[in-house]
Amino acid sequence: MRDLEILMNPNKLVQHLKKPASEFTKYDIIKFIDDSRIEMLNFRYVAEDGKLKMLNFVITSKDYLESILSTGERVDGSSLFSYIEAGKSDLYVIPRFSSAYVNPFAERPTLDLFCSFYTKEGTPLEIAPEHILRKAVRTFKAKTGMEFKAMGELEYYVISPKNNLYPEIDQKGYHSSPPFASFEHLRTEAMLLIAQCGGKIKYGHAEVGNFSTDTHTYEQHEIEFIPVEPQDAVEQLVLAKWILRMLGKKYGAIISFAPKITVGKAGSGLHVHFQVDKDGINLMANENGVSDLARKVIAGMLDKAQSLTAFGNTIPTSYLRLVPHQEAPTMVCWGDSNRSALVRVPLGWIARTQMIKDANPQERGDVPYIPGKQTAELRVPDGSADLYHLMSGMILAAMDGILREDALAIAEKLYVKVNIFKKDNESVLNQLVALPASCAKSADFLERDRNFYEQDNVFPKATIDGFIRKLKSYDDADLSERLYGNHEAISELVQKHLHCM
């Protein structure tokens, strides 16, 4: 089985070294570089602004290569983090060997590695996003004895000059195929490259959103991943965004993960699915359906949902997406297969069905039952999400749900079976609390909950202060009212935040 897993893995290092990425050592990296005639090395990392950075090296000798891989390199921390003083700014970036991949866009053979930040004392940088996530993962495991896994649904628009050969039907793009979906080739190329760089992809498809202006076509797509360890879940999304934008440049199209492109059209979310495992077993469901543990985790997410928007919905246009009747949540509740709920439990494979045999009467033998595929889905975040901090906050919220005594009561109270926006269900809607409607309000909720995030020293005080300061700087408390009916002002705002994160 191990040999087959390695053979089928598209990562070139895994295939060449004949071992999973989690087992890569420094000398594995050196061997691959030597065998594959790699000429350059890139260090990649995400700092305060949430965007992928790069530091380039030309490989001139094995001694120099070993020095880079053994000791990392210095960077100016004050240019990467606003709350590091210029006089104390030097940081180390240290490569993580398991993250290595061949850069698919470099003109010369190049290997990239994700890095972690360290101080001059050789200790992890407390405010580094990836270190905050590592602390959240460790705290969750220590207090629950379980493991948190997650994956994202990455939605995006491809914006290109108008082509009238096969015009799309407005807002009817879900699972369209060529020639009516013009950019399937970009999506499938991206999927292959993401997989080669180590991403674990579930599938890709055209999404609902599509429309045209006099000059341009807007076509929405989605790439969905499979649940993995939290750091891997974040970094495969970071890589996917970079790869999609690079392909957009290649094909002369703009790729945007912005939460809202225009009024009245589908926005782009970044839904995050999550599950909790113990001893390799997914505990989210049993033979009776959603497990009590899953309900507790969901209750934790709901309890902190308002402040989680500070990490998952970080720009003013985030809150133009969170409106009724757009398959985006506005109220704190959960439900089964309910796309207007804040947390949705999607259709799973709990029942032992014979669907494959019914569709394929020629199939012989027993149909294997594959358990453990059930997840729950946080539907609030969007493409502006600060992924490391969002994932860290979600893990702490899940932990709180597992540990608190009233979690099942919260889950029962906030469970909805109906469409809360139908007039007949107004009494249900009136019992729910709302999500924030602006960055300013999101900042208020983060201030309210800051002690929760700062406990166990997971989130540094400076990090929470930074998010509050940034969110309040938009001064958008009454933005929706100011923008109502003003399409020119809305368009200007969208353009300003078109390339979020």
C-alpha positions as CSV (number, residue, x, y, z in Angstrom):
1,M,0.0,0.0,0.0
2,R,2.8,2.4,0.9
3,D,4.5,1.8,-2.5
4,L,1.2,2.5,-4.3
5,E,0.7,5.7,-2.3
6,I,4.1,6.9,-3.4
7,L,3.6,5.8,-7.0
8,M,0.3,7.7,-7.2
9,N,1.6,10.9,-5.5
10,P,2.2,13.6,-8.0
11,N,4.8,15.4,-5.9
12,K,8.1,14.9,-7.7
13,L,10.1,14.7,-4.5
14,V,7.9,11.9,-3.1
15,Q,8.2,9.9,-6.3
16,H,12.0,10.4,-6.6
17,L,12.8,9.9,-2.9
18,K,10.3,7.1,-2.5
19,K,9.0,8.3,0.8
20,P,6.1,10.5,2.0
21,A,6.9,14.2,2.5
22,S,6.5,13.9,6.3
23,E,9.7,11.9,6.3
24,F,11.9,14.3,4.3
25,T,15.2,15.1,5.9
26,K,17.8,17.7,5.0
27,Y,19.9,15.1,3.1
28,D,16.8,14.0,1.2
29,I,16.4,17.6,0.0
30,I,20.1,17.7,-1.0
31,K,19.9,14.4,-2.8
32,F,16.9,15.5,-4.8
33,I,18.6,18.8,-5.7
34,D,21.7,17.0,-6.8
35,D,19.9,14.3,-8.7
36,S,17.5,16.7,-10.4
37,R,20.0,19.4,-11.2
38,I,18.1,22.0,-9.3
39,E,19.8,25.4,-9.8
40,M,17.8,27.7,-7.4
41,L,16.1,27.5,-4.0
42,N,13.2,29.7,-2.7
43,F,12.2,30.2,0.8
44,R,8.4,30.9,1.1
45,Y,6.6,32.3,4.1
46,V,3.5,34.2,5.1
47,A,3.9,37.3,7.3
48,E,1.4,39.8,8.8
49,D,-0.4,40.7,5.6
50,G,-1.3,37.1,4.8
51,K,0.4,37.0,1.4
52,L,3.1,34.5,0.3
53,K,6.6,35.9,0.3
54,M,9.8,34.7,-1.4
55,L,13.5,34.8,-0.8
56,N,15.7,33.5,-3.7
57,F,19.1,31.6,-3.5
58,V,21.4,30.5,-6.3
59,I,22.9,27.1,-5.5
60,T,26.7,27.5,-6.0
61,S,28.0,24.6,-4.0
62,K,27.0,21.7,-1.7
63,D,28.6,23.5,1.3
64,Y,26.5,26.6,0.6
65,L,23.4,24.5,0.1
66,E,23.9,22.6,3.3
67,S,24.5,25.9,5.1
68,I,21.2,27.3,3.9
69,L,19.2,24.2,4.8
70,S,20.9,23.9,8.2
71,T,20.7,27.5,9.5
72,G,18.2,29.3,7.3
73,E,18.7,33.0,6.6
74,R,18.1,36.4,8.2
75,V,15.2,38.7,7.2
76,D,14.0,42.1,8.3
77,G,11.1,41.4,10.6
78,S,10.1,45.1,10.8
79,S,9.2,45.0,7.1
80,L,7.1,41.8,7.6
81,F,5.4,42.6,10.9
82,S,4.2,46.1,11.9
83,Y,4.7,45.5,15.6
84,I,8.4,44.6,15.4
85,E,10.7,47.5,16.1
86,A,13.2,48.4,13.4
87,G,16.0,48.4,16.0
88,K,15.2,44.8,16.9
89,S,14.1,43.5,13.6
90,D,16.3,40.7,12.5
91,L,14.6,37.3,12.3
92,Y,15.6,33.9,11.0
93,V,13.6,32.0,8.5
94,I,14.1,28.2,8.8
95,P,12.9,25.8,6.1
96,R,10.6,22.9,6.8
97,F,11.7,20.0,4.7
98,S,8.3,18.3,4.5
99,S,6.9,21.3,2.6
100,A,9.4,21.1,-0.4
101,Y,8.0,21.2,-3.9
102,V,9.4,21.9,-7.4
103,N,8.4,25.5,-8.4
104,P,6.1,25.0,-11.5
105,F,6.6,28.5,-12.8
106,A,10.4,29.1,-12.4
107,E,12.4,29.6,-15.6
108,R,15.3,27.6,-14.2
109,P,14.9,24.3,-12.1
110,T,13.9,25.6,-8.7
111,L,12.9,24.1,-5.4
112,D,10.6,25.9,-2.9
113,L,10.2,25.3,0.8
114,F,7.9,26.9,3.4
115,C,9.7,28.4,6.4
116,S,9.1,29.2,10.1
117,F,10.2,32.4,11.8
118,Y,12.6,32.4,14.7
119,T,14.1,35.1,17.0
120,K,17.7,35.8,17.6
121,E,17.6,33.5,20.6
122,G,16.5,30.6,18.3
123,T,13.0,30.4,19.7
124,P,9.8,30.5,17.5
125,L,8.5,34.0,16.9
126,E,5.4,34.3,19.0
127,I,3.5,36.6,16.6
128,A,4.3,34.5,13.5
129,P,1.0,33.2,12.0
130,E,2.2,29.7,11.5
131,H,3.5,29.5,15.1
132,I,0.2,30.7,16.4
133,L,-1.4,27.8,14.5
134,R,1.1,25.3,15.8
135,K,0.3,26.5,19.4
136,A,-3.4,26.1,18.8
137,V,-2.9,22.6,17.4
138,R,-0.8,21.6,20.4
139,T,-3.3,23.1,22.9
140,F,-6.2,21.3,21.3
141,K,-4.4,17.9,21.4
142,A,-3.2,18.4,25.0
143,K,-6.7,19.4,26.4
144,T,-8.9,17.0,24.4
145,G,-6.6,14.1,23.4
146,M,-8.0,14.4,19.9
147,E,-6.8,15.8,16.5
148,F,-8.5,18.6,14.5
149,K,-8.4,18.3,10.7
150,A,-9.7,20.8,8.1
151,M,-10.0,21.7,4.5
152,G,-11.1,24.6,2.4
153,E,-13.4,25.3,-0.5
154,L,-11.6,27.9,-2.6
155,E,-14.0,29.9,-4.7
156,Y,-12.8,32.6,-7.2
157,Y,-13.8,34.6,-10.2
158,V,-11.9,34.6,-13.5
159,I,-12.3,38.0,-15.1
160,S,-11.5,38.2,-18.8
161,P,-12.3,40.2,-22.0
162,K,-15.8,39.3,-23.2
163,N,-16.2,36.4,-25.6
164,N,-19.7,36.0,-27.2
165,L,-19.2,32.6,-28.9
166,Y,-20.9,30.6,-26.1
167,P,-22.6,33.2,-23.8
168,E,-23.3,32.1,-20.2
169,I,-26.7,32.1,-18.5
170,D,-26.6,34.6,-15.7
171,Q,-26.0,33.0,-12.3
172,K,-26.4,29.5,-13.8
173,G,-22.8,28.4,-13.9
174,Y,-22.9,25.5,-11.4
175,H,-20.9,22.6,-12.8
176,S,-21.0,24.0,-16.3
177,S,-18.6,22.4,-18.8
178,P,-16.9,23.7,-21.9
179,P,-17.6,25.4,-24.2
180,F,-20.0,27.3,-21.9
181,A,-17.4,27.3,-19.1
182,S,-14.5,29.2,-20.7
183,F,-11.8,28.6,-18.1
184,E,-12.0,24.9,-17.2
185,H,-8.5,24.6,-18.7
186,L,-7.1,27.1,-16.2
187,R,-8.8,25.3,-13.3
188,T,-7.7,21.8,-14.3
189,E,-4.1,23.0,-14.9
190,A,-4.1,24.7,-11.5
191,M,-5.4,21.5,-9.9
192,L,-2.6,19.4,-11.4
193,L,0.1,22.0,-10.3
194,I,-1.4,22.2,-6.8
195,A,-1.2,18.4,-6.5
196,Q,2.4,18.4,-7.7
197,C,3.2,21.0,-5.0
198,G,1.7,18.7,-2.3
199,G,-1.9,19.9,-2.1
200,K,-4.6,17.2,-1.5
201,I,-7.5,18.0,-3.8
202,K,-11.0,16.5,-3.6
203,Y,-12.4,18.0,-6.9
204,G,-12.9,21.2,-8.9
205,H,-15.9,22.6,-10.8
206,A,-17.5,25.7,-12.2
207,E,-19.6,27.6,-9.6
208,V,-22.9,29.4,-9.8
209,G,-21.6,32.9,-10.4
210,N,-21.2,34.1,-13.9
211,F,-22.2,37.3,-15.6
212,S,-21.1,39.8,-18.3
213,T,-20.6,43.5,-18.7
214,D,-20.2,45.3,-22.0
215,T,-16.5,44.5,-22.0
216,H,-15.8,41.6,-19.6
217,T,-16.9,38.1,-18.6
218,Y,-17.0,37.1,-14.9
219,E,-16.8,33.3,-14.4
220,Q,-16.8,31.6,-11.0
221,H,-15.0,28.4,-10.1
222,E,-14.2,26.3,-7.1
223,I,-11.4,24.0,-6.0
224,E,-12.2,21.9,-2.9
225,F,-9.6,20.0,-0.9
226,I,-9.7,17.0,1.5
227,P,-9.2,17.2,5.3
228,V,-5.6,17.2,6.4
229,E,-3.6,18.6,9.4
230,P,-4.4,22.3,10.0
231,Q,-1.0,23.7,8.9
232,D,-1.2,21.6,5.7
233,A,-4.8,22.8,5.2
234,V,-3.8,26.4,5.4
235,E,-0.6,26.1,3.2
236,Q,-2.3,24.2,0.4
237,L,-4.8,27.1,0.2
238,V,-2.0,29.6,0.2
239,L,-0.2,27.7,-2.6
240,A,-3.5,27.3,-4.5
241,K,-4.1,31.1,-4.5
242,W,-0.5,31.7,-5.7
243,I,-0.8,29.1,-8.5
244,L,-4.2,30.4,-9.7
245,R,-3.0,34.0,-9.9
246,M,0.2,32.9,-11.7
247,L,-2.0,31.0,-14.3
248,G,-4.3,34.0,-14.5
249,K,-1.2,36.1,-15.5
250,K,-0.2,33.4,-18.0
251,Y,-3.7,33.4,-19.7
252,G,-4.3,37.2,-19.5
253,A,-7.2,36.9,-17.0
254,I,-7.6,38.4,-13.5
255,I,-8.2,35.9,-10.7
256,S,-10.0,37.4,-7.8
257,F,-10.9,35.7,-4.4
258,A,-12.8,38.9,-3.3
259,P,-16.0,38.1,-1.4
260,K,-18.1,40.3,-3.5
261,I,-17.7,41.3,-7.2
262,T,-20.9,43.2,-7.7
263,V,-24.4,43.6,-6.1
264,G,-26.9,40.9,-6.9
265,K,-24.5,38.3,-8.1
266,A,-23.0,35.3,-6.2
267,G,-20.1,36.2,-3.9
268,S,-17.1,34.0,-3.3
269,G,-16.8,32.3,0.1
270,L,-14.0,30.2,1.5
271,H,-16.0,27.6,3.4
272,V,-13.9,25.6,5.8
273,H,-14.8,21.9,6.6
274,F,-13.6,20.4,9.8
275,Q,-13.6,17.1,11.7
276,V,-12.2,15.7,14.9
277,D,-10.3,12.5,15.0
278,K,-9.0,10.2,17.7
279,D,-6.6,7.3,16.9
280,G,-7.2,7.9,13.2
281,I,-11.0,7.6,13.5
282,N,-13.3,10.5,12.5
283,L,-15.7,11.1,15.4
284,M,-18.1,13.4,13.6
285,A,-20.8,10.8,13.0
286,N,-22.0,7.4,14.0
287,E,-24.8,5.0,12.9
288,N,-27.4,7.4,14.3
289,G,-26.1,10.4,12.4
290,V,-24.3,13.5,13.7
291,S,-22.4,12.5,16.9
292,D,-22.7,14.3,20.3
293,L,-19.0,15.2,19.9
294,A,-19.7,16.9,16.6
295,R,-22.6,18.8,18.1
296,K,-20.2,20.1,20.9
297,V,-17.7,21.2,18.3
298,I,-20.4,23.0,16.3
299,A,-21.6,24.7,19.5
300,G,-18.1,26.0,20.1
301,M,-17.9,27.4,16.6
302,L,-21.3,29.1,17.0
303,D,-20.4,30.6,20.3
304,K,-17.3,32.3,18.9
305,A,-18.7,32.9,15.3
306,Q,-19.1,36.6,15.7
307,S,-15.5,37.2,16.7
308,L,-14.2,34.6,14.2
309,T,-15.3,37.0,11.5
310,A,-12.3,39.2,12.5
311,F,-10.0,36.5,11.0
312,G,-12.3,35.2,8.3
313,N,-13.9,38.3,6.9
314,T,-11.3,41.0,7.0
315,I,-12.4,43.7,4.4
316,P,-15.5,45.9,4.0
317,T,-16.8,43.9,1.0
318,S,-16.9,40.8,3.2
319,Y,-20.1,42.1,4.7
320,L,-21.7,42.9,1.3
321,R,-21.6,39.1,0.8
322,L,-23.2,38.2,4.1
323,V,-26.8,39.2,3.2
324,P,-30.0,37.1,3.1
325,H,-31.0,35.0,0.0
326,Q,-27.4,34.7,-1.3
327,E,-26.5,31.2,0.2
328,A,-24.4,33.1,2.7
329,P,-25.0,33.2,6.5
330,T,-26.3,36.2,8.4
331,M,-27.4,34.6,11.7
332,V,-25.8,32.3,14.2
333,C,-27.3,28.9,13.7
334,W,-26.6,25.4,12.2
335,G,-28.5,22.8,10.3
336,D,-28.3,19.8,8.0
337,S,-27.7,20.6,4.3
338,N,-28.9,24.2,5.0
339,R,-26.8,26.6,2.9
340,S,-28.1,29.7,4.7
341,A,-26.9,28.3,8.1
342,L,-23.6,29.5,9.6
343,V,-22.5,25.9,10.2
344,R,-23.8,23.3,7.8
345,V,-23.6,19.5,8.1
346,P,-23.4,18.4,4.5
347,L,-24.8,15.1,3.2
348,G,-22.5,12.3,4.3
349,W,-22.1,8.6,3.7
350,I,-23.5,7.3,7.0
351,A,-26.0,4.8,5.6
352,R,-24.7,1.5,4.2
353,T,-26.3,1.9,0.8
354,Q,-26.0,-0.1,-2.5
355,M,-26.0,3.0,-4.8
356,I,-22.9,1.8,-6.7
357,K,-24.6,-1.6,-7.4
358,D,-27.8,0.0,-8.5
359,A,-25.9,2.3,-10.9
360,N,-23.7,-0.6,-12.0
361,P,-25.7,-3.9,-12.1
362,Q,-22.7,-5.7,-13.5
363,E,-20.7,-5.0,-10.3
364,R,-19.8,-8.3,-8.5
365,G,-19.1,-8.9,-4.9
366,D,-19.8,-6.7,-1.8
367,V,-19.6,-3.0,-2.0
368,P,-17.0,-1.7,0.5
369,Y,-18.3,0.6,3.2
370,I,-15.9,3.5,3.7
371,P,-16.7,5.3,7.0
372,G,-15.3,8.5,8.3
373,K,-16.1,11.0,5.6
374,Q,-18.5,13.2,7.6
375,T,-17.4,16.8,8.1
376,A,-19.2,20.0,9.2
377,E,-18.7,23.3,7.3
378,L,-18.2,26.8,8.6
379,R,-19.7,28.9,5.8
380,V,-18.8,32.4,7.0
381,P,-15.2,32.9,5.8
382,D,-14.3,34.3,2.4
383,G,-11.2,34.9,0.3
384,S,-10.1,37.8,2.5
385,A,-9.5,35.3,5.4
386,D,-6.3,35.5,7.2
387,L,-6.0,31.7,7.0
388,Y,-3.5,30.9,9.8
389,H,-5.3,33.0,12.3
390,L,-8.7,31.8,11.2
391,M,-7.7,28.2,11.5
392,S,-6.2,28.9,14.9
393,G,-9.4,30.5,16.1
394,M,-11.5,27.7,14.8
395,I,-9.4,25.1,16.6
396,L,-9.8,27.0,19.9
397,A,-13.5,27.4,19.4
398,A,-13.8,23.6,18.7
399,M,-11.8,22.8,21.8
400,D,-14.1,25.1,23.9
401,G,-17.1,23.3,22.6
402,I,-15.8,19.9,23.5
403,L,-14.9,21.0,27.0
404,R,-17.9,23.1,28.1
405,E,-20.7,21.5,29.9
406,D,-23.5,23.3,28.2
407,A,-22.4,22.7,24.6
408,L,-25.1,20.2,23.7
409,A,-27.8,22.6,25.0
410,I,-26.3,25.4,22.9
411,A,-26.3,23.1,19.8
412,E,-29.9,22.1,20.4
413,K,-31.0,25.7,20.9
414,L,-29.3,26.9,17.7
415,Y,-30.3,24.0,15.4
416,V,-32.7,25.1,12.6
417,K,-34.6,22.8,10.2
418,V,-36.3,25.5,8.1
419,N,-35.4,28.4,5.8
420,I,-35.1,31.2,8.4
421,F,-35.7,33.9,5.7
422,K,-39.2,32.7,4.8
423,K,-41.9,34.8,6.3
424,D,-43.6,31.8,7.9
425,N,-40.4,31.2,9.9
426,E,-40.0,34.8,11.3
427,S,-40.4,33.6,14.9
428,V,-37.4,31.3,14.4
429,L,-35.3,34.1,12.9
430,N,-36.1,36.5,15.7
431,Q,-34.6,34.1,18.3
432,L,-31.2,34.1,16.6
433,V,-28.3,36.5,17.0
434,A,-26.8,38.2,14.0
435,L,-23.3,38.1,12.6
436,P,-21.5,41.4,12.4
437,A,-22.5,43.6,9.5
438,S,-19.1,45.5,9.2
439,C,-15.4,45.2,10.0
440,A,-16.0,47.7,12.8
441,K,-18.5,45.5,14.5
442,S,-16.4,42.5,13.9
443,A,-13.6,44.3,15.8
444,D,-16.0,44.9,18.7
445,F,-16.7,41.2,19.0
446,L,-13.0,40.4,18.8
447,E,-12.4,42.8,21.7
448,R,-15.2,41.1,23.6
449,D,-13.6,37.7,23.1
450,R,-9.9,38.6,23.2
451,N,-9.3,36.9,26.6
452,F,-10.6,33.6,25.1
453,Y,-8.1,33.8,22.2
454,E,-5.2,35.0,24.3
455,Q,-5.6,32.2,27.0
456,D,-2.9,29.6,27.0
457,N,-0.7,32.2,25.2
458,V,-2.0,31.0,21.8
459,F,-2.8,34.5,20.4
460,P,-0.3,37.2,21.4
461,K,-1.9,40.5,22.7
462,A,-0.1,42.4,19.8
463,T,-1.8,40.1,17.2
464,I,-5.3,40.8,18.6
465,D,-4.5,44.5,18.8
466,G,-3.3,44.5,15.2
467,F,-6.5,42.9,13.9
468,I,-8.7,45.3,15.9
469,R,-6.7,48.3,14.7
470,K,-6.9,47.2,11.0
471,L,-10.6,46.3,11.1
472,K,-11.5,49.7,12.7
473,S,-9.4,51.6,10.2
474,Y,-12.0,50.9,7.5
475,D,-14.5,53.1,9.3
476,D,-17.3,51.0,7.8
477,A,-19.9,50.9,10.6
478,D,-22.7,52.2,8.4
479,L,-21.2,51.3,5.0
480,S,-24.2,49.4,3.7
481,E,-26.4,52.4,4.3
482,R,-24.0,54.8,2.7
483,L,-23.5,52.6,-0.4
484,Y,-27.2,51.7,-1.0
485,G,-28.1,52.4,-4.6
486,N,-24.7,53.9,-5.3
487,H,-23.3,51.4,-7.9
488,E,-20.3,53.6,-8.8
489,A,-19.2,53.8,-5.1
490,I,-19.7,50.0,-4.8
491,S,-17.7,49.4,-7.9
492,E,-14.8,51.5,-6.6
493,L,-14.8,49.6,-3.3
494,V,-14.8,46.3,-5.1
495,Q,-11.9,47.3,-7.2
496,K,-10.0,48.5,-4.2
497,H,-10.3,45.1,-2.6
498,L,-10.2,42.9,-5.7
499,H,-6.9,41.3,-4.8
500,C,-7.5,40.6,-1.1
501,M,-5.0,38.3,0.6
